[in-house]
Amino acid sequence: MKSGRQILKRLGIWTLAAVLALAVAGGAAAQLGPKPAGKWLAGDFHQHTFYTDGSTSFDFVMEKNNFYGLDWWANSEHGGSRNRNGEGLFWDTLNPPVTILGAYELSGGHRVMWRWQSLRDFVFPDILEARSLYPQRRIFSGVEWNPPGHEHCSVGVVDADGTALSAFEYQFDAADRDFTGDIMLDPRMAKFGPLTKQNGRTNYSQGPTSVLSSSKSYPDRHKDAVAACVWMQKIYNQGLIDNAWIIFAHIERKGAWNPATGGGYNVEHFRDFNNAAPDICFGFEGAPGHQVNEFRGFGNAKDANGTPLPGEPDDFGGTYGGVGYYTAKVGGLWDALLGEGRRWFNFASSDYHRHYTRGGDDFYPGEYQKTWVFVKDEDGDGEYSLNEIANALRSGNSFFVHGDLIDALEFKAQYTNRAATMGETLEVTKKGKGTPVKITIRFRSPGFNNNGDIPLVDHIDLIAGEITGKISPDSPDYTKATNETARVIATFSRPDFQVDKEGWTVIQHMVHVEKDMYFRLRGTNLAPNTPFETDAEGNPLPDYLVTANLGIDGAEEAWRDLWFYSNPIFVKVTK
């Protein structure tokens, strides 16, 4: 275990002990405390079919989700308009014909259907049918939102008829140029009141075969994106929907945002969204999909030094161990948000479009990346509903993983008879030299993964940072995307691991806490100083280095470079 004593002193944490071995499994259970009724479930909420720009049918993708053992998933693909249905057939050639609503527009010589209509009238019925085919799975209705002025975003809604997602897409998707109001022809839409376009566009008009519009400034487009979050929070509060999430996708792909040209996201945008809709906007996809392409999710071409080639946006050097810069950089943007005490959580999905064996950049949903979430049986019926899964995502008791490096994780902080897990806050009483807090890490790896490999964790980093409080939008620090107090405070490698009778690996670590803190984990199968993969401290290096220096990319590189990231535990010190 690496010494972190000086780092711990700066953080207000003193190490009392290194790893405390567990003699028996019963001791682990006693240390962890009673387990709430619940279950770990694996899922994916970002994937594509023929309905938009996917290369396979809706039914095929549903079957792959099931085949790779996912417990829940969402059909979440682009807003705007498309000219074909989930089987890949053009809307205007179907027999019997379907009525296409909204403004008339052509794509590829065929009339498009606006996504507000296909989501409500075709995708949602397909989801209901898929639920009947896979009754043990939970399938969500979603859309990959085009937020005005920003990069894409995965949105999921739990309601009875698919109308809320339709209303959201119509009003706020930057690619939806339908202005006719035909959406209100369905009486089910009346419950939402007037639906007004607020999607970064204005001055709509109808040309011969397309819709014309003009765009607002990028700061005004961002305001429209915030308004979308406000609207979703509002209908959630009103009980018009059972649940919803807005999770920002491949957040570094377009580089930094600026008011003249737009782009991706800066830290202030996530703060704005979370302030506007704290129950809805509670995280992002720290690890992008498309993990098979040569830059592990970001397809922007770079030279051997990581410099973008002409015409390519700067996405902060690509991914680092398959994870975006905002998450992989200790003390970076995610740590800045956590340092405010924000309940802002991290997820991963496949972003499946086309499998790499068919010329694409992707693994199938569940084949490589998973988001695991601990779902509580809130109503005691022995089953896990869509609503309970959405609540679990909001809770933060979750982690994401590559290549099934682990398939279960218990991460807890304990003080006296109190304990907190991921997403929760542990309140401790202030002591003279700091308050003793016991950190317990308990994880399990499967016998083999979907590549036929035996996944083995080489080391786990315990990362901690101070919580200094929510930053006001009026403060100059509102745009600050760093947290200088965040550090790797301890690293646990295989000599530190103990295995209990249930086959779980168990680590315990005692710290003294003097200030409000958060703790999070990351782990990998790679040893420190793995050439072009990790540095001497075990941190991930930019993924372009592997391609540039070893000539390895695609699935081969993804399977050899595995990571998992936990969500944080918060610790509050009181007098």
N, C-alpha and C positions, 0 to 999 in steps of 0.2 A: 504494500500500500504506500503510495507516495505521501510524503509529509506535507501537510498544508498548514503548519502551525502559524507562520507569519501571516498567511492569508486569513486564517481564522481569527487572529487577533484584530486585524483591520476590520473584519466583519462584525466583531463583537461576539464571536463564538470561540469557546475553548474546548479542545478535545479532551474528554475524560478517559476514553478508552478507544482502542481500535475496533477490531471486529470481535464480537462476543459470540463464541461458538455455542450452538444449541445442542444439547446432549440428546434430546428426544423430541419427537414430533409433538407430544403433549405439551412440552415447554413452549413450543412455537405457538400453539393454540392459546395457551394461557397468556403469553406475551401480547398476542394480537387481539385478544378479547373476543367476545361473541360475534359471530358473523351475522350481518343482517340477511333476511330472506332476499335472495337475488341470484343473479347468474351473469357470468361474463359472456357477452355476445359479440361476434365479429361482423363488421359491416363495411359498406362502401357507398358513398352518396354522390358519385360523379362519374357518369358513364353515358355512352351515346349509341344510338341505333339509326336505322334508315330514316326515322322521323326527322333527323337533322343531318349531321355530316358523318354519322357512323357508317360502317361498311357492311353491317350484318343486321338481320331482322330483330325486331323487338322480342319475339319469342326465343330466338337464339341466345340473345344476351341474358334473358331471364334464366334460361337453362344453365348458362355458364355460371351465373351467380350461385345457383343451387349446387352445381357440380363441384365448385371449389369451396363448398361448405360455409358460405356466408349465411348468417342468421337473419340479417336485415340489409336492405339496400334501397336506393332511390333511383328512379329514372329521372335523371337531371341533365337535360341537354338544351341547347341554345334557344333563346327567345328570338323574336323577330318574325320571320316567315320562312316557309319551305314549300317545295313543290311536290313532295311525295309523302306517303303514309309509312307506317311502321313495317310494312312488307316491301317497301321500295317501289311501290306503284304510284304513278303520277295521279294527283287528286283529280285532275280534269279528264282522266281516261277510265275512271272506275265504272264498273257496271254491276249493279245499278249505280247511277250517278249520285253524287252527294252535292248538297247545296253549300257553296263556298260564300261566306259572308265577308263583309268589309270591302275596303278599297281594292280596285282591280289592279293587279300587278303581275308581270310575267318574270319567270326565271328559267333559263334554258328552253324557252319557247313554250313553257307550261305555266298555267296560272298557279300562283302560290296560295296557300292557306295561311292566314296569320296565326301565330302560335297561340294567341288567346283562345281561338276556336279549337285548334287541334288538341291543346292541353285539356280543355274541358269536355269536348264532345267525342274524342277518339282515344287519346292517351289514357285518360282516367278510366274509361270502360275496359281498356286493355289491362290496366293495372288490377282492376277488380277481377278480371278473368285469371290473371296470373296468381293472384292471392288464392283463388280456388284451386289452382293447379299445385301450388306449393303451400298447403295450409300450415305447415310448421315454420314457414318463413314469414317475415314481415316486410312488405314492399311499400315504399313511400312514393308519393307523387311529388315531383320536383321540376325545377327548370334551372338551366345555367343562365343566370341573369346577365345581361349586358348593362352594367351600371353606367349611367351617364358620366362620361369623363374618366372612366377607370377601366381596369382589367376585369375579367369575368368573376362570377360569384355563384356558388351553389346554394340554391334556395329550396327548402322542403316545407311542405304544409300538410298538416293533418286536419282534414275536414271530411264531411260526408259526401260531397258531390263534386269536388274539384273546381268549384266556382271561385274560391278565394285566390288560388294561384293564377287563374285566368284574369281576374280583375287586376292583380298585381302586375302581371306581364303587360297587359294592355296599357296601363297608366305609366309604367316606369321603365320599361325596357327600351334602351337607346336604339335598338334595331327595329322596333315596332312602329311603323309609320302609318298604320291605319288610323284614320281620324273620323270615321263615319259614325261611330257610336252604335253600330250594329250589335255590339256586345250586349247592349241593354234590351235587345229584343227578347231575350230569355228572362222570364219573370223571376227566376232565382237570383238574378243579379241585383234586384231592387234593394235587398237588405244592406248593400254596401253604400247606398246613396249615389249621388252623381259621380261618375268616373271621369276624371279630368286628366288629360295628358300632362305629364310633368317628367319628361324623359330626355331633357337636354336638347330638344328640338322645338321649333316653332314655325309658324307660317306655312302650314300644310296646304298643298294643292294637288289636284289630280291631272297628271299628264296622260298621253294616249295609252301608254302601257305601264306606267309606273307612278309612284307617289313622290312628289317633290317636297322638300322641306329645307329649312335653314337651321344652323346650329347655334346654340348659345355659347357664351364664353366658357372656358373650362372651370373657372370658379363657380359660375352659375350652374353648370352641369353637376358639379359636386354637390351643390345645394339640393338639386333634384334627387341625387342618390341618397342623401340624408333624409329627404322627405319620404322616399320609399320605405326606409327603415322605420320612420315615425308611423307611417300608415300601417305597416305590418304589426308593430307593437300595439297600435290602437285597436285593430280588430281582434287581436289576441286578448287584450284587456276587456273588450266588450263581449267576449265569449262567442264571437262569430266564427272562430276557428278553435279547434282543440289545442293545437300546438304549431310551432313553426321554428325554423332556423334560417339564418343568413350567414353562410360560412364562405369567406373570401378565398378564391382559388388562384393557384399558380401566381402568387402575389408579386414575385420579383420579375416575372417574364418580360414586362414592358419597361423595366428599369424604374428610375425615380420619376415622380410626378412633378411637373412644374406648371404654373398658371398659364403659360403661353402655349404649351404643346400637349398638356395632359400627361398620360403615361400610366404607370401602375398605381402604387400607393406609397404614401409617406406615413409616418407614425401618427401625424395629426388626423389623418383620415380615419384610421381605426379608432382613435379616441372620439372623434365626432360620431361615428356610427354606434359605438358602445354607449356613449352618453345619450343618444337619441332613442336607442332600443336595447336596453341592457338585458332583457329576457330573450331577445331575438338575435342580436349581433353579439356573439360571445366567442368568436374564434376565427381561425383561418387554417388553410391547408398548408402546413409547414413543409411537407414533402409533396411536391407536385406529382401528377401522374406522368404518363409517357416515359416511364423509367427505362425503357429499352433504347431510346435514342442515345446518341453518343455523348450527350451532355446531361443525361439522367433527368429529363423532364423539361429542360429549356433548350429548344432547338436552335438557339442563336449561335452562328458560326464564330469561332474565335481562333486566334493564332496560338502558338505554343506558350505564349506568355499570358494568355487569357484576355488579350485585347480584342474587343469585338471587331470583326471585319467591316469594311464600309457598308453602310446601310443597315447594320444590325444594331438593335438597342443594347445598352449596357445593362445586363441583369446581375450585376455585382459579382461577376466571375463565374456564373453558372451555379450548379449545386455543389454541395460539400458532403460527400457520402450520401448522395441522393436527396439531400435536404437543402432547402433554400437558405440563403444568407441570413434572412431575418430570424430564422430559428437556430441555425447551426452556429452562428457567431455568439459565443458566450459574452454577455455584457452588451449585446446588440438590441435590436428593436423589440423582440419578444420580452427580453429581460427588462427593457424600459417600461413596457406595459405592466408587467408583473410587479415592478418596483413601485408602482402606484397602488398596488393592491387590487388591480382590476382582475375580475374573473374572466380572463381571456385565455382560451384553451386552444390546443393544437391537435390537428387531425391529418389524415392522409387518405387518398382515394386513387383509383386506377386511371381515371379520365380515359377509359377505354374507347377507342374509335375503331382500330384495326389491329389485329394480333400481329406480332412481329414475324411469325411464320408465314404470314400472308402479305408481307411487304409493309407492315405498319410499324409503329413505334411503341406498341403497347403489350402489356400482359392482360390476360382476362381479369375481370373483377375477382378479387380474392386470391388470384394465383400468386401474387407477389406482395402487394401492400394491403394491409388491413388496419382498420381502426377498431380496437377492442374497447367496449364500454361495459361497465358494471350496471346492470339494469335491476332495479328493485321491483319486487312483486307488490306494488302499492295497494292493490285491492285484494290481495290474498287469494286470487283464484288459481294460482299455480301456473299461469301463463304470462307472457310478456307482450304487451300491446304496443301499437305504434306510439301511443301517447307516453307510455312508460319509457320507451327507448328514447324518444325526443327529450323527455325530462332528464334521462341519464346523460345524454350528450351535454345538456345545459349544466349538469352537476359538476362536470370536469373530472369525474372518476373514470378516466380512460387513458389509453396510450395508443400510439401507432407503431407499426413494426414492418420491417422489410423481411421477406423471405422466411417468415415464421421463425425468426431468431428466438423469440419466445412466444408462447401462446397463453400465458397467464402471468399476472403481476399483482402482488399486494405490496403497497408502499404506504407506510404509516408512520406518523409521529405520535409519541406518547409522553404524557406528563401525569404523574401519579395515576389516578384511575381514569383519566381522560385520554382519548385517542382521536386522531383525525386522519383521513385518507385523502387521496387526490381530489382537489377541488374544495376541500373543507378547510375550516379555520380552527386551529388548536389554540385555546386561550390558556396562557400560563401566568403564574404570579411572579413578579419581579423579585429576584434574589440579589444579595449583595455582590456576588461574583458571577452572576448569571444564573439562569434557570436550567436545570438538567432536563434535556429532551432526548428521548431514545428514538432513533430512526431505525425502522425495520424494513428490510427489502426482502421479499420472498417471491421467487419467480420460477417458472418451469419452461423447458424447451421440449418440443415434440421429438419423436424418434427420428423423423426425417421430414424434409419439406417438399414442395412441389417440383423441385429440381432433382429429387432423390438424394440430397445431401443431408448429413447429420449436422444440424446447426448447433454451434457451441459458442457461448458467450466468452469472450476473452477478458473483458473488463467492463466495469460500470463506473461512471462518474457521478458523484453527488455534487450538484451545483446549488449554490445558495446566493441570495442577494437580499439587501435591505429593502424594506417597504417604507417609503417616506411620505406616502399619501397622494391622493388624487391631484393632478395638476389642473389648474384653471385654464380655460381657453384664452384668458387674457394674459397669461404668463408667457414670457419669452421661452420658457422651457417646454411649452406645449408642443413645439416642433423638435424637441430633443429626442433622439432615437437611441440613446445609450444609457446604460446603468453601470457606472464604474465600480459599484460594490459587488457586482455579480462575479463569482469565481467558482472554479472547481475546487471544492474544499477537501475532497477525499476521493481516491480512486481505489476500487476493489477489484483484484484480479483473482485468478483461479485458486491460488494458495489460500485466499481469504474465504473461499466458499465452503459452506457446510451443506450437506444434503440430509434432509429429514426422511422419516419413514414413508412419507407420501410421495417422495421423489422430487420434492421442491428444493431448490437451492435457497439458503437462508443466510442473510447478512444482518448483523445488528451493529449499530454505531451510536455512541453517546456523544452529545455535544452540549455545551452550555450556551444559552441564548440570552443576550442582553438587550436586543432591540427587536422590533417587528421584522420578521423575516419570511422568506418563502424558500422552499426546497424543491428541486426537480431532479430527474434522472435522465441519463442517456447511456446506452450500452452498445457494444459492437462485437463482432466476431474477429476483428483485426487487432493485432498487437500494436503497441506504439512502434514508430519507426518502420512501419510497413512501407516499402518504397512507393512513392507517389500517391499513397493512400492516407497515411497518418503521419503526424509529426512526432517528435520525441516525447511529447506529453500525451500522445494518443488522440489529439484533436484531428478531425477530418480535414483533408486537404482538398482543393478544388478538383472536381472530377475530370476537368479537361486534361489534367496532368497525365492521367492514365492513358487516355487516347493518344496524346501527343508523344509520350515517351515509351509506352509499351505496345501501342497499336491494338489495345484491347478495348472494345466498346460493346454496346448492345447488351443482350441478355447475359453474356459471359461475365461482363464487368458487374452487372447488377447482382448476380448471384454470389459473386465472391466478396462483395462489399455490403454487409448487412448492419443495420442499426435499429434501435428502438428509442423512442423518446416518451417519457411520462409527462403527465400534466402535474402542476405544482400542488404542494401542501402549503398553506399559509399558517404562520404562527404569530399570534398577537400577544404582546407582553403587557400585562396590567399591573397596577400597584396593589 
